[in-house]
Structures are given as structure tokens and as C-alpha cells.
Amino acid sequence: MADIILSAQGLTKIYRQRSGRFGFGSSQIKALDNVSLSLKQGATLAVVGESGSGKSTLARCLLQLQPLDAGEVQFEGRELGRLTGTELRGVRRHLQMVFQDPFASLNPRMKVGEIVAEGLLIHKLGNATTRRDQVLRMLQRVGLAAPDMDKYPHEFSGGQRQRIGIARALVLEPKVVVCDEPVSALDVSIQAQILLLLKELQLEMGLSYLFISHDLRVVRHMADEVMVMHRGRIVEQGEVAQVYADPQHEYTRNLLNSIPGHHRMATATT
């Protein structure tokens, strides 16, 4: 059985907002409601649900980009909430993220070589020469070329910009990568190329993916296990083949039934 590399127990995140005619009242929204999960080494755990289900909040809380109201996150057996700032910075190298919008997540004023090298500089890895070599190798691995290092993000297509985002995340040689809707902003014709690249890199580098998506067709081909979220709670989880063939929760059934041709696919796998 594969080791658990990232786990979470009882995660709760509450957003408080003003309400009432003059804003004197307040209301609470539970973005995460007692969420627990386990990500196995080298595997892909998908988190699916409609917009507002809590998927992206979960991603940010797992990476300690947002504080939790309750619960704990463990990476390789270490509780992240108990680490000092210096210790957490060291761990963050191994927890990276590929964002949904490849244009908004790239600094338009920085050249591609600088964007990809930024993490190496922050973590003080290597010198100028070794960093440049590392950036070049990573860019080539994701399908870009040496001259691209001196270009700016606006000079690339959406698919190429997402390749830059992937290179930026993986140049640090992380162990866990959170993919937050990594292909939803791309043309359908480009999505398959990016998904194939992610799978190839996972095998080559031994990566563990937390794959966040609303598209169950994509999840079917990417994930080993799937976790279904609805209004901040987990309503179902299990191996992808099992959940898709025999969903237990009505919300999961509704999501699957919205996929064109799902009934035929489920019949073929049973």
C-alpha cells in the first residue's frame, strides 16, 4: 500500500460577511465543513464539485495560503500548522500549485525565464548558472525552447502559458502539486495535450497530484481516487471506477448524469 504523503483532518473554514440593510448584521458561510482527505504517494486524488462547493478554498487551506478555523494538515507526517515560518517555507518548496488561469497567474512584466526561476531564487537554490540551466531544462521538458526564456507571457498562446505555469511549479522538484482547474480556461483541442503532459511528468518525477476540477470527463482519465464536494462537505469518495459505475449519493449521480454519454460509459465498465 502506498504511503500517505498529504493528509487533512477535520478542516473547517468559515467566511463571515456583513448583512442587513446597513451592514450591521453578519452571516457565516461554511466554505469547508469538517473535510478530511488522504493523498497517496505518486497518486492523483481528484476533488470535484460545482462552483462554490469549496474546492478552491480547500486547495488554499491545504497549502497554508489561508488560515483554518479548525482542523490540521499533515505533509509527510508533519503538521503544517505547528511549523515555524522558516520551517514552513522549507516545506512549501515541496507543495506547489498550477493555477486555473495561465495568464492571470503569470507576471506580465517578467520574462519567462525570470518567472520560472523565481521559486529557485526565493528558496535560495543554486547559483545564477545552475538556475538558468535548471529553468532551461524544465522549459524544454514542457515543450518550450531556449529562446522562450527571453519572451513575455503575452507572446504565448493559452496552452503555452499553462506550460510555463507547469514549469514554474515543477522546477522546484516538488512532491505534491495542487492542480486547480488546470485546463478549464483552455480550448478543448489543447486540454488533452496539457493533461497528457501532466501525466507524463507525474510518472517521470514521482509526483502526487491533488486535481481540482468541475469536469468529470477530465477526472475520469486523470485520477485514481475521487472526492465529491457539495456545499463545503464531502458527500462521496472512493476509487474513480467504483464511484463512476455505482455512485451512492444523489449529488454525485446528478453530476455524472450531466456528462454526455455517461450511461454508456458506465455500462461499458461494469
N, C-alpha and C positions, 0 to 999 in steps of 0.2 A: 504493500500500500504506500502511495506517495506521501511524503511529508507535507504537513500544512505549513505554508510559508507566510500567509497573511490571514489573520482571523479577527473577528469582531464579535463582541458580546453585548447585547442589550443597548445598542446605540439609540439614543433619543436626541432629537434636535427640535426645539420649539422656536418658531418665529413669532414675535409679538408685534402687533400693529395697532395703531390708533383707529378708533371707530367712533361713530356718533356724529351728529351734525357739526359740532365744533371741535371734534377730535379729542374730547375729554375722556371718552371711554377707551377701552382696549380689548382686543381679542387675541386669541392664540391659535396658531396653526402648527400642528404636529407634522413637520416635514419628514421626520423619522420617528417611528413608534416601536421601540424595542426590537431593533433589527440585529440579527446575528448571522454570521456567514463564515465559511472556511474556504480558502483558495489553496488548492494543492500545487506543489512544486511542478512546473512545466505544463500545467493545465490551463484551460480557459473556462472561467465562470462568467456566464452572461447574466446581466441584470436587465430585465425587460419590463416595460410598462408604458402607459400613455404619458403624455406631457403632464407634469405636476404630480407624478406618482412618488417622487423623492429620489429618483435615480442619481441626478447630478449632485444633489445635496449629500447623498451617500458617498459619492466619489470624493468630494471636497473634504468631508469629515474623515474619511479613511486616510487621506494624505495630510491630515492635520492643517489644512488650509482654512478650516472653520472650527471653532470650539464646539464641543459637545455639551449637552445638558446632562447626559448620563451615558454610562457605558464605557467600554475600553476597546482599544485597537492594539493588537499584538503583531509585530513583524519579527519573524524568526525567534519567537518566544519572548521578545522584549516588549513591554507595554510602552507604547509611544508617549502616552500622557505623563509618564513619570520621568522622561528623559530631560536632561538639561538642554538649553538652547544649542550648545556646541554638539552634544550627542545627537540631537535631532537633525542638525544639519548634516552630520555624517551619515545618518540613516537615509535621509532624503535623496542622496545620490542613487540609492537602490530602489527608490519608489518614484517613477516618472509617469508623465501623462501625455497622451496625444489628444489634442482638443478637437472639438467639432468643426469649428470654422477655421480653416487653414490660413485665411487672410487676416482675420482679426487677431489671431494669436501670434503673428509674426510682426516684429517692429519694422515699419516701412522705411525707417531711416537707417537701418543697419544692413550691411551686405550679408549675403547668405553665409559666408564663411564665419563672420562675426556672430551671427545668430546661433549657428551650430556649436561654435566654440565657447559660447557664454557660460554654459554649465561647467566646462573644464576650468575656466578662469575662477568661477565662484568657489569651486571645491579645491582650487589650487593644485590641479593635476598637471604634471609635466611642465615643459618649458615651451617657448614660442614655437620651436621647430617641431617637437613631438606633438604639440597640439594641432599644428597645421596638418601634419601627416595623418593624425587620427581623424580629423574632420574630413580630409580628402577621401580617406578610405571609406568612411561612413557614407558620404555623399555618393560615391561610386557604387556602394552596395545597394543603395536605394534607387539607383537608376539615373543619377545625375553625373555631371562631368566636372573636371577641374576648372574650366572657365566659369562655371556657375558660381564659384566661390565669390567672385567679384561683382556679381549682379545683385539687384534688389528684388524683394518679393513681388513687386508689381510686374516684373518682367516674365513671370511664370504663370502657367495655367493653374486652375484649382487643384488638379491632380498632382502637379509638380510641387505646388506649395505644401500639400499634405505630405509628400515625400520628404520635404525639408523639415516639417514638423516631426516626422518619424525619426529622421536622422538626429535632430536636436535631442530627442528623448533617449535614443539608444547609444549615442556617442559616449555616454557615461557608463555604459555596460551595466544597466540596472538589472534587478532580479524580478521586479514586478512592474508591469506597465498597465496603467488605467487608460483604456481607450474609450473616450466619452463621445459616442456617436461619431466615430472617425470617418464615416463615408456618407453621412446623411446630407451633407452640403455639396456632394459631388454628383456629376452626371452619372446616370446608370451605367453607361459604357465604361466609365473609369472606375466605378466602385469595385468591380471584380478584380481589377489589376491591383488595387491597394490592399484588398483583403488577401489576395494570394501572396503579396509581398509580406504582409504581417505574419501569415502562417509560415512562410519560409524563414523569416527572421526568428520566429519563436523556436523552430526546430534547431537552427544554427546556434543560437545563443542561450538556449535553455530557459526562455522567458516564461513567466506566468502572467496571464492576462486577466484583468477584470474588464469585461467587454460590455459596455453600456449601450443599449440600443432600444428603439421602439419597433424595429423592423425584424419580425420573427423569421422571415425568409433568410436574412443575413445570419442570424443567430444559429439557425439550423446547421449551417455549414461551418461556422467558426467555433462553436462552444462544445465542451464536454458535459458541462452541467449548466442548468438554467435556474434562475431565481426570479419569480414573478412578483412585482411590487404593485400595490394599489393603495393610494392614499397614505403613503408612508409606512405601510406594513407589508411583510412578506406573506403572500397568500398561498404560494406553492413553490416548491423547489425539488429538483431531482435531476437525474440524467436526461439529457436532451431527448433521446429517442423515446424514453419512457413517458415524459411529460407530453410530448407532441402526439404520441399514439393514444395515450389514455389520461387526458387532463382531469384532475379531480375537482378543481374549483371553477365555478361558473364564470368568473372573470377571465381565467385562462382560456376556457372554452370559447368565450366571445372573441378574445384576441386571435386565437387560432382560426376561428371561423371567418375572420375578416381577411385571411390570406387567400387570394385566388387559387383555386385548385387544391386547397389543403386537404380536403376529404380524400381526394385521390391519392395524395402523397401518404397520408396516414394509413390508408388501406394497403398501399404497396409495401409498407414497412412492417405490417402485422401479419 
